[in-house]
Amino acid sequence: MAELLHWLTEPLGYPFMVRGLTAVLIVGVVSGVLGTYIILRGMALFGNALAHAILPGVAVAYLLAGSSQWLFVGGLVAGILTALGIGAISKEGIQEDTATGVIFVSMFALGIALISTVRSYTVDLTHFLFGNVLGVSGSDLWLIGIFGMLVLAAIVAFYKEFLVISFDPILAQTLRLPASFFNNLLLLLIAVTIVISLQAVGVALMSAMLVTPAATASLLTRRLPVMMGLSAVVGAVSGVFGLYLSFYANIASGPAIVLVCTLFFLLAFVLSPRRGLIQRWQANRRTTNVPPAEPALPVAGQKN
């Protein structure tokens, strides 16, 4: 018991670990809650594209200023412009997934090209792509906390509106809800969440934090409030466990967090009491083993 307690408390003796743990807790909760809408609306590709598309904004801010505050601003501007650009191209007759793929790849390539102009771009690109949560400063933590709370506050304030436009767009039109406004607001919230998560898991792995916890929760429940709560717990616990794994196994924090998150998904996929692989296998087996019904005996006096 004492050895386990020492294992748990030893990383807390380092201030950078405490800041990192606080950051991944916030990122895990915010990503998990917002990710439920991404799963429900089938926006996994869009979330992945937006996560990669912020790289040019981050690169420009890094080249001009280099401070984490400007990285946040640059990434947020790039995310908003990308979201609006995909929406504008989609309205011109091009399918949304096609527009998403084209813009996502081009923006990502532009970001790498800009970063490659720096002499030490290999190290910088690694931090941008895979995160550097142990490098979170006090000011970074304030930014993550403030904007994370704003995202959660917006989800709570417009919960019913997001619910209606996600499940029943026709009802939203009947109720005269400004669907385009709430769709753009949701895209803005996704962009903010991606930017505040940049240092935790990086650009390349951010889509996993938006999708995997919510996908895990969707295997365990069909009720949206419960799904949001479970997704937030999976995201937060994955962040903490991943950071401990990074500390003791000496591996990158971002990939460690995503791998732990994926492990939770695999466990739910196999063991879920309602939709798990084992449960479905047992149900199919029971159906297969049901004996065929015996033919009914003819009633006396009835012709066959």
ChimeraX commands (.cxc) that place a marker at each C-alpha (Angstrom):
marker #1 position 0.00,0.00,0.00 radius 0.5
marker #1 position 2.80,2.38,0.90 radius 0.5
marker #1 position 4.54,1.59,-2.37 radius 0.5
marker #1 position 1.37,2.36,-4.35 radius 0.5
marker #1 position 0.93,5.64,-2.46 radius 0.5
marker #1 position 4.52,6.58,-3.25 radius 0.5
marker #1 position 3.95,5.71,-6.91 radius 0.5
marker #1 position 0.93,8.01,-7.01 radius 0.5
marker #1 position 2.42,10.93,-5.11 radius 0.5
marker #1 position 5.97,11.00,-6.48 radius 0.5
marker #1 position 5.05,12.85,-9.72 radius 0.5
marker #1 position 3.13,15.44,-7.70 radius 0.5
marker #1 position 6.40,16.64,-6.23 radius 0.5
marker #1 position 7.22,18.29,-9.55 radius 0.5
marker #1 position 5.36,21.54,-10.35 radius 0.5
marker #1 position 5.37,20.80,-14.10 radius 0.5
marker #1 position 3.56,17.51,-13.42 radius 0.5
marker #1 position 0.91,19.24,-11.32 radius 0.5
marker #1 position 0.31,21.79,-14.08 radius 0.5
marker #1 position 0.25,19.01,-16.66 radius 0.5
marker #1 position -2.26,16.94,-14.69 radius 0.5
marker #1 position -4.51,19.98,-14.25 radius 0.5
marker #1 position -4.32,20.70,-17.97 radius 0.5
marker #1 position -5.17,17.15,-19.07 radius 0.5
marker #1 position -8.08,17.02,-16.64 radius 0.5
marker #1 position -9.57,20.17,-18.17 radius 0.5
marker #1 position -8.84,19.04,-21.72 radius 0.5
marker #1 position -10.27,15.58,-21.07 radius 0.5
marker #1 position -13.53,16.90,-19.64 radius 0.5
marker #1 position -14.08,19.58,-22.31 radius 0.5
marker #1 position -13.14,17.27,-25.20 radius 0.5
marker #1 position -15.31,14.49,-23.84 radius 0.5
marker #1 position -18.42,16.64,-23.44 radius 0.5
marker #1 position -18.08,18.38,-26.80 radius 0.5
marker #1 position -17.13,15.12,-28.52 radius 0.5
marker #1 position -20.60,13.68,-27.92 radius 0.5
marker #1 position -22.01,16.13,-30.47 radius 0.5
marker #1 position -19.26,15.22,-32.92 radius 0.5
marker #1 position -20.21,11.53,-32.62 radius 0.5
marker #1 position -23.96,12.17,-32.84 radius 0.5
marker #1 position -23.64,14.41,-35.90 radius 0.5
marker #1 position -21.09,12.21,-37.70 radius 0.5
marker #1 position -18.45,14.96,-37.68 radius 0.5
marker #1 position -15.40,12.84,-36.86 radius 0.5
marker #1 position -13.73,13.70,-40.18 radius 0.5
marker #1 position -14.45,17.39,-39.66 radius 0.5
marker #1 position -12.94,17.32,-36.17 radius 0.5
marker #1 position -9.83,15.63,-37.52 radius 0.5
marker #1 position -9.55,18.16,-40.34 radius 0.5
marker #1 position -10.00,21.14,-38.06 radius 0.5
marker #1 position -7.38,19.80,-35.65 radius 0.5
marker #1 position -4.82,19.66,-38.46 radius 0.5
marker #1 position -5.94,22.90,-40.10 radius 0.5
marker #1 position -4.94,25.07,-37.13 radius 0.5
marker #1 position -1.27,24.30,-37.77 radius 0.5
marker #1 position -0.65,27.24,-40.18 radius 0.5
marker #1 position -2.07,29.72,-37.66 radius 0.5
marker #1 position 0.07,28.24,-34.91 radius 0.5
marker #1 position 3.11,28.31,-37.20 radius 0.5
marker #1 position 2.63,31.96,-38.15 radius 0.5
marker #1 position 2.16,32.96,-34.51 radius 0.5
marker #1 position 5.26,30.96,-33.56 radius 0.5
marker #1 position 7.37,32.61,-36.25 radius 0.5
marker #1 position 6.19,36.13,-35.42 radius 0.5
marker #1 position 5.98,36.03,-31.62 radius 0.5
marker #1 position 6.76,32.62,-30.17 radius 0.5
marker #1 position 4.74,33.06,-26.96 radius 0.5
marker #1 position 2.05,30.55,-26.04 radius 0.5
marker #1 position -0.62,33.26,-25.89 radius 0.5
marker #1 position -0.05,34.15,-29.53 radius 0.5
marker #1 position -0.02,30.47,-30.47 radius 0.5
marker #1 position -3.51,30.28,-29.02 radius 0.5
marker #1 position -4.68,33.31,-31.01 radius 0.5
marker #1 position -3.10,32.08,-34.25 radius 0.5
marker #1 position -4.57,28.61,-33.92 radius 0.5
marker #1 position -8.01,29.96,-33.08 radius 0.5
marker #1 position -8.03,32.30,-36.11 radius 0.5
marker #1 position -6.92,29.48,-38.41 radius 0.5
marker #1 position -9.57,27.15,-36.99 radius 0.5
marker #1 position -12.37,29.67,-37.46 radius 0.5
marker #1 position -11.30,30.51,-41.02 radius 0.5
marker #1 position -11.08,26.80,-41.90 radius 0.5
marker #1 position -14.53,26.05,-40.49 radius 0.5
marker #1 position -16.08,28.96,-42.38 radius 0.5
marker #1 position -14.17,28.04,-45.54 radius 0.5
marker #1 position -15.45,24.45,-45.50 radius 0.5
marker #1 position -18.98,25.72,-44.98 radius 0.5
marker #1 position -18.70,28.23,-47.84 radius 0.5
marker #1 position -17.30,25.67,-50.30 radius 0.5
marker #1 position -19.98,23.13,-49.32 radius 0.5
marker #1 position -22.72,25.62,-50.19 radius 0.5
marker #1 position -21.37,25.85,-53.75 radius 0.5
marker #1 position -22.32,22.27,-54.58 radius 0.5
marker #1 position -19.20,20.42,-53.40 radius 0.5
marker #1 position -19.81,17.68,-50.86 radius 0.5
marker #1 position -18.78,18.58,-47.32 radius 0.5
marker #1 position -16.43,15.61,-46.88 radius 0.5
marker #1 position -14.68,16.49,-50.16 radius 0.5
marker #1 position -14.25,20.13,-49.14 radius 0.5
marker #1 position -13.05,19.02,-45.72 radius 0.5
marker #1 position -10.43,16.68,-47.20 radius 0.5
marker #1 position -9.08,19.26,-49.63 radius 0.5
marker #1 position -8.79,22.10,-47.11 radius 0.5
marker #1 position -7.48,19.90,-44.29 radius 0.5
marker #1 position -4.58,18.50,-46.34 radius 0.5
marker #1 position -3.64,21.87,-47.85 radius 0.5
marker #1 position -3.71,23.70,-44.51 radius 0.5
marker #1 position -1.70,20.96,-42.83 radius 0.5
marker #1 position 0.91,21.04,-45.59 radius 0.5
marker #1 position 1.09,24.83,-45.35 radius 0.5
marker #1 position 1.70,24.62,-41.60 radius 0.5
marker #1 position 4.53,22.11,-42.00 radius 0.5
marker #1 position 6.05,24.23,-44.75 radius 0.5
marker #1 position 6.03,27.31,-42.53 radius 0.5
marker #1 position 7.53,25.48,-39.57 radius 0.5
marker #1 position 10.23,23.96,-41.77 radius 0.5
marker #1 position 11.63,27.45,-42.34 radius 0.5
marker #1 position 12.88,27.39,-38.72 radius 0.5
marker #1 position 16.32,25.90,-38.25 radius 0.5
marker #1 position 15.21,23.70,-35.34 radius 0.5
marker #1 position 11.93,22.79,-36.98 radius 0.5
marker #1 position 12.19,19.05,-36.21 radius 0.5
marker #1 position 11.84,19.60,-32.45 radius 0.5
marker #1 position 9.23,22.33,-32.88 radius 0.5
marker #1 position 7.16,20.24,-35.27 radius 0.5
marker #1 position 7.23,17.31,-32.84 radius 0.5
marker #1 position 5.82,19.51,-30.06 radius 0.5
marker #1 position 3.10,20.86,-32.31 radius 0.5
marker #1 position 2.11,17.44,-33.65 radius 0.5
marker #1 position 2.27,15.34,-30.48 radius 0.5
marker #1 position 1.96,17.88,-27.69 radius 0.5
marker #1 position 4.18,18.91,-24.78 radius 0.5
marker #1 position 1.89,18.95,-21.78 radius 0.5
marker #1 position 4.84,18.97,-19.37 radius 0.5
marker #1 position 5.77,22.36,-20.79 radius 0.5
marker #1 position 2.47,23.98,-19.78 radius 0.5
marker #1 position 3.16,27.22,-17.90 radius 0.5
marker #1 position 1.00,28.98,-15.35 radius 0.5
marker #1 position -0.33,31.43,-17.95 radius 0.5
marker #1 position -1.08,28.55,-20.34 radius 0.5
marker #1 position -3.06,26.86,-17.59 radius 0.5
marker #1 position -5.12,30.00,-17.05 radius 0.5
marker #1 position -5.92,30.17,-20.77 radius 0.5
marker #1 position -6.88,26.49,-20.87 radius 0.5
marker #1 position -9.07,26.87,-17.79 radius 0.5
marker #1 position -10.85,30.06,-18.86 radius 0.5
marker #1 position -11.63,28.98,-22.40 radius 0.5
marker #1 position -12.47,25.45,-21.29 radius 0.5
marker #1 position -15.07,26.86,-18.88 radius 0.5
marker #1 position -16.45,29.08,-21.65 radius 0.5
marker #1 position -16.93,26.03,-23.90 radius 0.5
marker #1 position -18.72,24.11,-21.15 radius 0.5
marker #1 position -20.85,27.14,-20.29 radius 0.5
marker #1 position -21.93,27.49,-23.93 radius 0.5
marker #1 position -22.86,23.78,-24.09 radius 0.5
marker #1 position -24.95,24.09,-20.92 radius 0.5
marker #1 position -26.60,27.33,-22.03 radius 0.5
marker #1 position -27.58,26.02,-25.46 radius 0.5
marker #1 position -28.06,22.35,-24.56 radius 0.5
marker #1 position -31.63,22.14,-25.89 radius 0.5
marker #1 position -30.81,23.96,-29.11 radius 0.5
marker #1 position -27.79,21.74,-29.84 radius 0.5
marker #1 position -29.93,18.69,-29.00 radius 0.5
marker #1 position -32.65,19.65,-31.47 radius 0.5
marker #1 position -30.37,20.53,-34.40 radius 0.5
marker #1 position -28.38,17.33,-33.81 radius 0.5
marker #1 position -31.31,14.89,-33.64 radius 0.5
marker #1 position -34.10,16.55,-35.61 radius 0.5
marker #1 position -33.19,19.36,-38.06 radius 0.5
marker #1 position -36.79,19.40,-39.34 radius 0.5
marker #1 position -38.07,20.13,-35.84 radius 0.5
marker #1 position -35.47,22.88,-35.58 radius 0.5
marker #1 position -36.94,24.49,-38.70 radius 0.5
marker #1 position -40.45,24.11,-37.29 radius 0.5
marker #1 position -39.40,25.84,-34.08 radius 0.5
marker #1 position -37.65,28.51,-36.17 radius 0.5
marker #1 position -34.33,27.95,-34.49 radius 0.5
marker #1 position -31.41,29.71,-36.20 radius 0.5
marker #1 position -29.79,26.43,-37.21 radius 0.5
marker #1 position -26.93,28.06,-39.14 radius 0.5
marker #1 position -26.02,30.16,-36.09 radius 0.5
marker #1 position -25.89,27.15,-33.78 radius 0.5
marker #1 position -23.99,25.08,-36.36 radius 0.5
marker #1 position -21.38,27.83,-36.64 radius 0.5
marker #1 position -21.29,28.16,-32.86 radius 0.5
marker #1 position -20.62,24.44,-32.54 radius 0.5
marker #1 position -17.78,24.73,-35.07 radius 0.5
marker #1 position -16.36,27.63,-33.06 radius 0.5
marker #1 position -16.51,25.57,-29.85 radius 0.5
marker #1 position -14.70,22.72,-31.60 radius 0.5
marker #1 position -12.00,25.14,-32.77 radius 0.5
marker #1 position -11.54,26.57,-29.26 radius 0.5
marker #1 position -11.35,23.07,-27.74 radius 0.5
marker #1 position -8.72,22.00,-30.27 radius 0.5
marker #1 position -6.59,25.07,-29.57 radius 0.5
marker #1 position -6.67,24.69,-25.78 radius 0.5
marker #1 position -5.74,21.02,-26.22 radius 0.5
marker #1 position -2.76,21.76,-28.45 radius 0.5
marker #1 position -0.10,21.41,-25.77 radius 0.5
marker #1 position -1.72,18.38,-24.18 radius 0.5
marker #1 position -1.96,15.99,-27.14 radius 0.5
marker #1 position -0.88,18.02,-30.17 radius 0.5
marker #1 position -2.42,18.56,-33.57 radius 0.5
marker #1 position -2.01,15.02,-34.90 radius 0.5
marker #1 position -3.70,13.34,-31.93 radius 0.5
marker #1 position -6.36,15.90,-31.01 radius 0.5
marker #1 position -9.09,14.23,-33.07 radius 0.5
marker #1 position -8.69,11.11,-30.91 radius 0.5
marker #1 position -9.56,13.09,-27.78 radius 0.5
marker #1 position -12.64,14.53,-29.48 radius 0.5
marker #1 position -13.88,11.18,-30.82 radius 0.5
marker #1 position -12.62,8.25,-28.71 radius 0.5
marker #1 position -14.06,9.15,-25.25 radius 0.5
marker #1 position -17.46,9.94,-26.77 radius 0.5
marker #1 position -17.36,6.75,-28.86 radius 0.5
marker #1 position -16.57,4.79,-25.69 radius 0.5
marker #1 position -19.49,6.38,-23.85 radius 0.5
marker #1 position -21.84,5.68,-26.77 radius 0.5
marker #1 position -21.20,1.96,-26.30 radius 0.5
marker #1 position -22.34,2.16,-22.68 radius 0.5
marker #1 position -25.45,4.36,-22.83 radius 0.5
marker #1 position -27.93,5.91,-25.25 radius 0.5
marker #1 position -28.94,8.87,-23.08 radius 0.5
marker #1 position -27.16,12.08,-24.03 radius 0.5
marker #1 position -26.60,13.55,-20.52 radius 0.5
marker #1 position -25.19,10.23,-19.27 radius 0.5
marker #1 position -23.10,9.92,-22.42 radius 0.5
marker #1 position -21.62,13.37,-21.83 radius 0.5
marker #1 position -20.77,12.51,-18.23 radius 0.5
marker #1 position -19.17,9.17,-19.12 radius 0.5
marker #1 position -17.26,10.73,-22.00 radius 0.5
marker #1 position -15.90,13.45,-19.71 radius 0.5
marker #1 position -14.80,10.83,-17.16 radius 0.5
marker #1 position -13.10,8.70,-19.83 radius 0.5
marker #1 position -11.30,11.75,-21.23 radius 0.5
marker #1 position -10.13,12.99,-17.82 radius 0.5
marker #1 position -9.04,9.55,-16.54 radius 0.5
marker #1 position -7.25,8.83,-19.81 radius 0.5
marker #1 position -5.36,12.10,-19.45 radius 0.5
marker #1 position -4.26,11.32,-15.89 radius 0.5
marker #1 position -3.32,7.69,-16.56 radius 0.5
marker #1 position -1.56,8.67,-19.79 radius 0.5
marker #1 position 0.49,11.32,-18.04 radius 0.5
marker #1 position 1.54,8.86,-15.32 radius 0.5
marker #1 position 2.46,6.37,-18.05 radius 0.5
marker #1 position 4.49,9.07,-19.76 radius 0.5
marker #1 position 6.29,9.90,-16.52 radius 0.5
marker #1 position 7.25,6.35,-15.55 radius 0.5
marker #1 position 7.73,4.80,-19.02 radius 0.5
marker #1 position 9.56,7.86,-20.41 radius 0.5
marker #1 position 7.41,8.15,-23.52 radius 0.5
marker #1 position 5.71,11.15,-25.15 radius 0.5
marker #1 position 2.73,12.35,-23.16 radius 0.5
marker #1 position 0.34,12.92,-26.09 radius 0.5
marker #1 position 0.57,9.41,-27.57 radius 0.5
marker #1 position 0.42,7.90,-24.06 radius 0.5
marker #1 position -2.86,9.70,-23.33 radius 0.5
marker #1 position -4.39,8.62,-26.63 radius 0.5
marker #1 position -3.27,5.00,-26.16 radius 0.5
marker #1 position -4.91,4.84,-22.72 radius 0.5
marker #1 position -8.06,6.38,-24.18 radius 0.5
marker #1 position -8.06,3.77,-26.95 radius 0.5
marker #1 position -7.68,1.01,-24.36 radius 0.5
marker #1 position -10.85,2.20,-22.61 radius 0.5
marker #1 position -12.66,2.12,-25.96 radius 0.5
marker #1 position -11.51,-1.45,-26.67 radius 0.5
marker #1 position -12.66,-2.57,-23.21 radius 0.5
marker #1 position -16.08,-1.01,-23.78 radius 0.5
marker #1 position -16.25,-2.49,-27.29 radius 0.5
marker #1 position -15.68,-5.99,-25.91 radius 0.5
marker #1 position -17.32,-5.86,-22.45 radius 0.5
marker #1 position -20.24,-3.43,-22.82 radius 0.5
marker #1 position -23.31,-5.10,-21.24 radius 0.5
marker #1 position -25.58,-3.86,-24.04 radius 0.5
marker #1 position -23.51,-3.44,-27.18 radius 0.5
marker #1 position -20.27,-5.25,-26.37 radius 0.5
marker #1 position -18.74,-7.88,-28.58 radius 0.5
marker #1 position -19.18,-10.62,-25.97 radius 0.5
marker #1 position -22.83,-9.70,-25.36 radius 0.5
marker #1 position -23.59,-9.73,-29.10 radius 0.5
marker #1 position -21.80,-13.08,-29.51 radius 0.5
marker #1 position -23.85,-14.61,-26.69 radius 0.5
marker #1 position -27.09,-13.21,-28.15 radius 0.5
marker #1 position -26.28,-14.66,-31.59 radius 0.5
marker #1 position -25.41,-17.99,-29.98 radius 0.5
marker #1 position -28.72,-18.15,-28.12 radius 0.5
marker #1 position -30.56,-17.36,-31.33 radius 0.5
marker #1 position -28.69,-20.05,-33.23 radius 0.5
marker #1 position -29.31,-22.72,-30.57 radius 0.5
marker #1 position -33.09,-22.22,-30.41 radius 0.5
marker #1 position -34.66,-25.53,-31.55 radius 0.5
marker #1 position -37.09,-25.33,-34.48 radius 0.5
marker #1 position -40.77,-25.26,-33.59 radius 0.5
marker #1 position -42.58,-28.60,-33.87 radius 0.5
marker #1 position -45.29,-28.80,-36.52 radius 0.5
marker #1 position -48.80,-28.43,-35.15 radius 0.5
marker #1 position -50.87,-31.60,-34.97 radius 0.5
marker #1 position -53.94,-31.61,-37.21 radius 0.5
marker #1 position -57.24,-31.00,-35.47 radius 0.5
marker #1 position -59.75,-33.87,-35.61 radius 0.5
marker #1 position -62.08,-33.49,-38.54 radius 0.5
marker #1 position -59.90,-30.81,-40.21 radius 0.5
marker #1 position -58.67,-31.53,-43.72 radius 0.5
marker #1 position -54.95,-31.14,-44.40 radius 0.5
marker link #1:1,2 radius 0.2
marker link #1:2,3 radius 0.2
marker link #1:3,4 radius 0.2
marker link #1:4,5 radius 0.2
marker link #1:5,6 radius 0.2
marker link #1:6,7 radius 0.2
marker link #1:7,8 radius 0.2
marker link #1:8,9 radius 0.2
marker link #1:9,10 radius 0.2
marker link #1:10,11 radius 0.2
marker link #1:11,12 radius 0.2
marker link #1:12,13 radius 0.2
marker link #1:13,14 radius 0.2
marker link #1:14,15 radius 0.2
marker link #1:15,16 radius 0.2
marker link #1:16,17 radius 0.2
marker link #1:17,18 radius 0.2
marker link #1:18,19 radius 0.2
marker link #1:19,20 radius 0.2
marker link #1:20,21 radius 0.2
marker link #1:21,22 radius 0.2
marker link #1:22,23 radius 0.2
marker link #1:23,24 radius 0.2
marker link #1:24,25 radius 0.2
marker link #1:25,26 radius 0.2
marker link #1:26,27 radius 0.2
marker link #1:27,28 radius 0.2
marker link #1:28,29 radius 0.2
marker link #1:29,30 radius 0.2
marker link #1:30,31 radius 0.2
marker link #1:31,32 radius 0.2
marker link #1:32,33 radius 0.2
marker link #1:33,34 radius 0.2
marker link #1:34,35 radius 0.2
marker link #1:35,36 radius 0.2
marker link #1:36,37 radius 0.2
marker link #1:37,38 radius 0.2
marker link #1:38,39 radius 0.2
marker link #1:39,40 radius 0.2
marker link #1:40,41 radius 0.2
marker link #1:41,42 radius 0.2
marker link #1:42,43 radius 0.2
marker link #1:43,44 radius 0.2
marker link #1:44,45 radius 0.2
marker link #1:45,46 radius 0.2
marker link #1:46,47 radius 0.2
marker link #1:47,48 radius 0.2
marker link #1:48,49 radius 0.2
marker link #1:49,50 radius 0.2
marker link #1:50,51 radius 0.2
marker link #1:51,52 radius 0.2
marker link #1:52,53 radius 0.2
marker link #1:53,54 radius 0.2
marker link #1:54,55 radius 0.2
marker link #1:55,56 radius 0.2
marker link #1:56,57 radius 0.2
marker link #1:57,58 radius 0.2
marker link #1:58,59 radius 0.2
marker link #1:59,60 radius 0.2
marker link #1:60,61 radius 0.2
marker link #1:61,62 radius 0.2
marker link #1:62,63 radius 0.2
marker link #1:63,64 radius 0.2
marker link #1:64,65 radius 0.2
marker link #1:65,66 radius 0.2
marker link #1:66,67 radius 0.2
marker link #1:67,68 radius 0.2
marker link #1:68,69 radius 0.2
marker link #1:69,70 radius 0.2
marker link #1:70,71 radius 0.2
marker link #1:71,72 radius 0.2
marker link #1:72,73 radius 0.2
marker link #1:73,74 radius 0.2
marker link #1:74,75 radius 0.2
marker link #1:75,76 radius 0.2
marker link #1:76,77 radius 0.2
marker link #1:77,78 radius 0.2
marker link #1:78,79 radius 0.2
marker link #1:79,80 radius 0.2
marker link #1:80,81 radius 0.2
marker link #1:81,82 radius 0.2
marker link #1:82,83 radius 0.2
marker link #1:83,84 radius 0.2
marker link #1:84,85 radius 0.2
marker link #1:85,86 radius 0.2
marker link #1:86,87 radius 0.2
marker link #1:87,88 radius 0.2
marker link #1:88,89 radius 0.2
marker link #1:89,90 radius 0.2
marker link #1:90,91 radius 0.2
marker link #1:91,92 radius 0.2
marker link #1:92,93 radius 0.2
marker link #1:93,94 radius 0.2
marker link #1:94,95 radius 0.2
marker link #1:95,96 radius 0.2
marker link #1:96,97 radius 0.2
marker link #1:97,98 radius 0.2
marker link #1:98,99 radius 0.2
marker link #1:99,100 radius 0.2
marker link #1:100,101 radius 0.2
marker link #1:101,102 radius 0.2
marker link #1:102,103 radius 0.2
marker link #1:103,104 radius 0.2
marker link #1:104,105 radius 0.2
marker link #1:105,106 radius 0.2
marker link #1:106,107 radius 0.2
marker link #1:107,108 radius 0.2
marker link #1:108,109 radius 0.2
marker link #1:109,110 radius 0.2
marker link #1:110,111 radius 0.2
marker link #1:111,112 radius 0.2
marker link #1:112,113 radius 0.2
marker link #1:113,114 radius 0.2
marker link #1:114,115 radius 0.2
marker link #1:115,116 radius 0.2
marker link #1:116,117 radius 0.2
marker link #1:117,118 radius 0.2
marker link #1:118,119 radius 0.2
marker link #1:119,120 radius 0.2
marker link #1:120,121 radius 0.2
marker link #1:121,122 radius 0.2
marker link #1:122,123 radius 0.2
marker link #1:123,124 radius 0.2
marker link #1:124,125 radius 0.2
marker link #1:125,126 radius 0.2
marker link #1:126,127 radius 0.2
marker link #1:127,128 radius 0.2
marker link #1:128,129 radius 0.2
marker link #1:129,130 radius 0.2
marker link #1:130,131 radius 0.2
marker link #1:131,132 radius 0.2
marker link #1:132,133 radius 0.2
marker link #1:133,134 radius 0.2
marker link #1:134,135 radius 0.2
marker link #1:135,136 radius 0.2
marker link #1:136,137 radius 0.2
marker link #1:137,138 radius 0.2
marker link #1:138,139 radius 0.2
marker link #1:139,140 radius 0.2
marker link #1:140,141 radius 0.2
marker link #1:141,142 radius 0.2
marker link #1:142,143 radius 0.2
marker link #1:143,144 radius 0.2
marker link #1:144,145 radius 0.2
marker link #1:145,146 radius 0.2
marker link #1:146,147 radius 0.2
marker link #1:147,148 radius 0.2
marker link #1:148,149 radius 0.2
marker link #1:149,150 radius 0.2
marker link #1:150,151 radius 0.2
marker link #1:151,152 radius 0.2
marker link #1:152,153 radius 0.2
marker link #1:153,154 radius 0.2
marker link #1:154,155 radius 0.2
marker link #1:155,156 radius 0.2
marker link #1:156,157 radius 0.2
marker link #1:157,158 radius 0.2
marker link #1:158,159 radius 0.2
marker link #1:159,160 radius 0.2
marker link #1:160,161 radius 0.2
marker link #1:161,162 radius 0.2
marker link #1:162,163 radius 0.2
marker link #1:163,164 radius 0.2
marker link #1:164,165 radius 0.2
marker link #1:165,166 radius 0.2
marker link #1:166,167 radius 0.2
marker link #1:167,168 radius 0.2
marker link #1:168,169 radius 0.2
marker link #1:169,170 radius 0.2
marker link #1:170,171 radius 0.2
marker link #1:171,172 radius 0.2
marker link #1:172,173 radius 0.2
marker link #1:173,174 radius 0.2
marker link #1:174,175 radius 0.2
marker link #1:175,176 radius 0.2
marker link #1:176,177 radius 0.2
marker link #1:177,178 radius 0.2
marker link #1:178,179 radius 0.2
marker link #1:179,180 radius 0.2
marker link #1:180,181 radius 0.2
marker link #1:181,182 radius 0.2
marker link #1:182,183 radius 0.2
marker link #1:183,184 radius 0.2
marker link #1:184,185 radius 0.2
marker link #1:185,186 radius 0.2
marker link #1:186,187 radius 0.2
marker link #1:187,188 radius 0.2
marker link #1:188,189 radius 0.2
marker link #1:189,190 radius 0.2
marker link #1:190,191 radius 0.2
marker link #1:191,192 radius 0.2
marker link #1:192,193 radius 0.2
marker link #1:193,194 radius 0.2
marker link #1:194,195 radius 0.2
marker link #1:195,196 radius 0.2
marker link #1:196,197 radius 0.2
marker link #1:197,198 radius 0.2
marker link #1:198,199 radius 0.2
marker link #1:199,200 radius 0.2
marker link #1:200,201 radius 0.2
marker link #1:201,202 radius 0.2
marker link #1:202,203 radius 0.2
marker link #1:203,204 radius 0.2
marker link #1:204,205 radius 0.2
marker link #1:205,206 radius 0.2
marker link #1:206,207 radius 0.2
marker link #1:207,208 radius 0.2
marker link #1:208,209 radius 0.2
marker link #1:209,210 radius 0.2
marker link #1:210,211 radius 0.2
marker link #1:211,212 radius 0.2
marker link #1:212,213 radius 0.2
marker link #1:213,214 radius 0.2
marker link #1:214,215 radius 0.2
marker link #1:215,216 radius 0.2
marker link #1:216,217 radius 0.2
marker link #1:217,218 radius 0.2
marker link #1:218,219 radius 0.2
marker link #1:219,220 radius 0.2
marker link #1:220,221 radius 0.2
marker link #1:221,222 radius 0.2
marker link #1:222,223 radius 0.2
marker link #1:223,224 radius 0.2
marker link #1:224,225 radius 0.2
marker link #1:225,226 radius 0.2
marker link #1:226,227 radius 0.2
marker link #1:227,228 radius 0.2
marker link #1:228,229 radius 0.2
marker link #1:229,230 radius 0.2
marker link #1:230,231 radius 0.2
marker link #1:231,232 radius 0.2
marker link #1:232,233 radius 0.2
marker link #1:233,234 radius 0.2
marker link #1:234,235 radius 0.2
marker link #1:235,236 radius 0.2
marker link #1:236,237 radius 0.2
marker link #1:237,238 radius 0.2
marker link #1:238,239 radius 0.2
marker link #1:239,240 radius 0.2
marker link #1:240,241 radius 0.2
marker link #1:241,242 radius 0.2
marker link #1:242,243 radius 0.2
marker link #1:243,244 radius 0.2
marker link #1:244,245 radius 0.2
marker link #1:245,246 radius 0.2
marker link #1:246,247 radius 0.2
marker link #1:247,248 radius 0.2
marker link #1:248,249 radius 0.2
marker link #1:249,250 radius 0.2
marker link #1:250,251 radius 0.2
marker link #1:251,252 radius 0.2
marker link #1:252,253 radius 0.2
marker link #1:253,254 radius 0.2
marker link #1:254,255 radius 0.2
marker link #1:255,256 radius 0.2
marker link #1:256,257 radius 0.2
marker link #1:257,258 radius 0.2
marker link #1:258,259 radius 0.2
marker link #1:259,260 radius 0.2
marker link #1:260,261 radius 0.2
marker link #1:261,262 radius 0.2
marker link #1:262,263 radius 0.2
marker link #1:263,264 radius 0.2
marker link #1:264,265 radius 0.2
marker link #1:265,266 radius 0.2
marker link #1:266,267 radius 0.2
marker link #1:267,268 radius 0.2
marker link #1:268,269 radius 0.2
marker link #1:269,270 radius 0.2
marker link #1:270,271 radius 0.2
marker link #1:271,272 radius 0.2
marker link #1:272,273 radius 0.2
marker link #1:273,274 radius 0.2
marker link #1:274,275 radius 0.2
marker link #1:275,276 radius 0.2
marker link #1:276,277 radius 0.2
marker link #1:277,278 radius 0.2
marker link #1:278,279 radius 0.2
marker link #1:279,280 radius 0.2
marker link #1:280,281 radius 0.2
marker link #1:281,282 radius 0.2
marker link #1:282,283 radius 0.2
marker link #1:283,284 radius 0.2
marker link #1:284,285 radius 0.2
marker link #1:285,286 radius 0.2
marker link #1:286,287 radius 0.2
marker link #1:287,288 radius 0.2
marker link #1:288,289 radius 0.2
marker link #1:289,290 radius 0.2
marker link #1:290,291 radius 0.2
marker link #1:291,292 radius 0.2
marker link #1:292,293 radius 0.2
marker link #1:293,294 radius 0.2
marker link #1:294,295 radius 0.2
marker link #1:295,296 radius 0.2
marker link #1:296,297 radius 0.2
marker link #1:297,298 radius 0.2
marker link #1:298,299 radius 0.2
marker link #1:299,300 radius 0.2
marker link #1:300,301 radius 0.2
marker link #1:301,302 radius 0.2
marker link #1:302,303 radius 0.2
marker link #1:303,304 radius 0.2
view
